Amino acid sequence: MAKPKTELGNDQLRKRHSVMVEGGAVQRAKVMDQMPFDRYLMDGTITLAQHQACEYILNQASMAGLFVTGRDPVGGRSSRKGGATPPDMIERYGKTMKVISNRLGALGEHIVEETVLHGADFSSNANHMAILVEGLDLIVNARLSGGRNPVRLIKNKCGG
């Protein structure tokens, strides 16, 4: 048997996660189910839009300094939207989570935050999963799909 061209991944990693090795000039391994919400997407428990809501929350938390990520391998600085500082980003993150707590209460906010930021797996609890899905739908509708009436700009320009 020929030796693989890459040493990416190992048996232990492949047993615990779904790993995809991308070919090309520089090969790399990509863990497809690193977070529980990744597995939920792969299992069909959540939709792609709900998964994007998880990534949106995770990005906001990262920019606010609430979720620590590794250093940019290229060495570039993080580009915060509009030069926002971490306190600004904490406020934005708080406003996003407030969308969930206003509708689902503290438990709903807790379930979404624990799943996205801390990797908690609620798949064995159908009630918690239903709350998670509803919370992610709230973020999809409030933050990722515009959330505002696009006609409002036309009305303002026309003096209406």
C-alpha positions as CSV (number, residue, x, y, z in Angstrom):
1,M,0.0,0.0,0.0
2,A,1.3,3.4,-1.0
3,K,2.1,5.9,1.7
4,P,-0.4,8.9,1.7
5,K,1.0,12.1,0.4
6,T,-0.2,13.9,3.4
7,E,0.0,13.3,7.2
8,L,-3.1,15.4,7.8
9,G,-5.4,14.0,10.4
10,N,-4.8,10.9,12.4
11,D,-6.8,7.8,13.3
12,Q,-7.9,9.3,16.6
13,L,-9.2,12.4,14.9
14,R,-11.0,10.4,12.2
15,K,-12.7,8.3,14.8
16,R,-14.1,11.4,16.7
17,H,-14.9,13.7,13.8
18,S,-15.8,13.8,10.1
19,V,-12.7,14.9,8.3
20,M,-12.4,16.1,4.7
21,V,-9.0,16.3,3.1
22,E,-8.9,19.0,0.5
23,G,-6.5,18.4,-2.4
24,G,-4.5,20.9,-4.4
25,A,-1.0,22.3,-4.3
26,V,-1.2,22.6,-0.5
27,Q,-3.4,19.9,1.0
28,R,-5.3,20.5,4.2
29,A,-7.7,18.6,6.5
30,K,-10.9,20.3,7.4
31,V,-12.9,19.0,10.4
32,M,-16.6,19.1,9.3
33,D,-18.2,18.6,12.7
34,Q,-16.0,20.5,15.1
35,M,-19.0,22.1,16.9
36,P,-22.3,20.5,17.9
37,F,-24.1,22.9,15.5
38,D,-22.0,21.5,12.7
39,R,-23.2,18.0,13.5
40,Y,-26.8,19.3,13.7
41,L,-26.4,20.6,10.1
42,M,-24.9,17.4,8.9
43,D,-27.7,15.4,10.6
44,G,-30.4,17.6,9.1
45,T,-31.5,18.8,12.6
46,I,-31.0,22.5,11.6
47,T,-31.1,24.2,8.3
48,L,-28.2,25.9,6.5
49,A,-29.7,29.3,7.4
50,Q,-29.8,28.3,11.1
51,H,-26.2,27.1,10.9
52,Q,-25.3,30.5,9.4
53,A,-27.0,32.1,12.4
54,C,-24.7,30.1,14.7
55,E,-21.7,31.3,12.7
56,Y,-23.0,34.9,13.0
57,I,-23.3,34.7,16.7
58,L,-19.9,33.0,17.0
59,N,-18.3,35.8,14.9
60,Q,-19.9,38.5,17.0
61,A,-18.7,36.8,20.2
62,S,-15.2,36.4,18.8
63,M,-15.0,40.1,17.8
64,A,-16.2,41.0,21.3
65,G,-13.6,38.9,22.9
66,L,-16.1,36.5,24.4
67,F,-15.0,33.6,22.2
68,V,-11.3,33.2,21.9
69,T,-10.0,32.1,18.5
70,G,-6.6,31.4,17.2
71,R,-4.4,34.0,15.6
72,D,-4.9,34.7,11.9
73,P,-2.4,32.4,10.1
74,V,-1.7,35.1,7.6
75,G,-0.7,37.5,10.4
76,G,-3.2,40.2,9.5
77,R,-5.2,42.1,12.1
78,S,-8.8,41.5,12.6
79,S,-10.9,44.0,10.8
80,R,-13.8,45.2,13.0
81,K,-16.7,46.6,11.3
82,G,-16.5,50.4,11.2
83,G,-13.5,50.4,13.6
84,A,-15.7,49.1,16.4
85,T,-13.9,48.4,19.7
86,P,-14.5,45.3,21.8
87,P,-17.0,47.2,24.1
88,D,-19.0,48.2,20.9
89,M,-18.9,44.6,19.8
90,I,-20.1,43.4,23.2
91,E,-23.0,45.7,22.9
92,R,-23.8,44.3,19.4
93,Y,-23.6,40.8,20.7
94,G,-25.9,41.7,23.6
95,K,-28.4,43.1,21.2
96,T,-28.3,40.0,19.1
97,M,-28.9,37.8,22.1
98,K,-31.7,40.1,23.3
99,V,-33.6,39.2,20.2
100,I,-33.7,35.6,21.6
101,S,-34.3,36.5,25.2
102,N,-37.2,38.8,24.4
103,R,-39.1,36.0,22.7
104,L,-37.8,32.9,24.5
105,G,-36.6,34.2,27.8
106,A,-33.4,33.5,29.7
107,L,-33.6,29.8,29.0
108,G,-33.7,30.3,25.3
109,E,-30.8,32.7,25.4
110,H,-28.9,30.2,27.6
111,I,-29.5,27.3,25.3
112,V,-28.4,29.1,22.1
113,E,-25.3,30.6,23.9
114,E,-24.3,27.3,25.4
115,T,-24.6,25.5,22.1
116,V,-22.8,28.1,20.0
117,L,-20.1,29.4,22.3
118,H,-19.5,26.5,24.7
119,G,-20.2,23.5,22.5
120,A,-23.0,22.1,24.6
121,D,-24.9,19.2,23.0
122,F,-28.6,19.3,23.6
123,S,-29.5,16.6,21.0
124,S,-30.8,14.2,23.7
125,N,-33.3,16.8,24.9
126,A,-36.1,17.4,22.4
127,N,-37.5,20.4,24.2
128,H,-34.1,22.2,24.3
129,M,-33.6,21.4,20.6
130,A,-36.9,22.9,19.8
131,I,-35.9,26.1,21.7
132,L,-32.5,26.1,20.0
133,V,-34.1,25.9,16.5
134,E,-36.7,28.6,17.3
135,G,-33.9,30.8,18.7
136,L,-31.8,30.4,15.6
137,D,-34.8,31.2,13.4
138,L,-35.3,34.4,15.3
139,I,-31.7,35.4,14.5
140,V,-32.2,34.4,10.8
141,N,-35.2,36.6,10.6
142,A,-33.9,39.5,12.6
143,R,-30.3,39.7,11.6
144,L,-29.6,37.7,8.4
145,S,-32.6,38.4,6.2
146,G,-32.5,42.2,6.3
147,G,-35.0,42.5,9.1
148,R,-36.2,45.8,7.8
149,N,-38.7,46.8,5.2
150,P,-36.7,47.7,2.0
151,V,-39.4,50.1,0.9
152,R,-38.8,52.4,3.9
153,L,-35.9,54.1,2.1
154,I,-38.0,54.8,-0.9
155,K,-40.8,56.3,1.2
156,N,-38.2,58.6,3.0
157,K,-36.7,59.8,-0.3
158,C,-40.1,60.6,-1.7
159,G,-41.1,62.6,1.4
160,G,-43.7,60.0,2.3
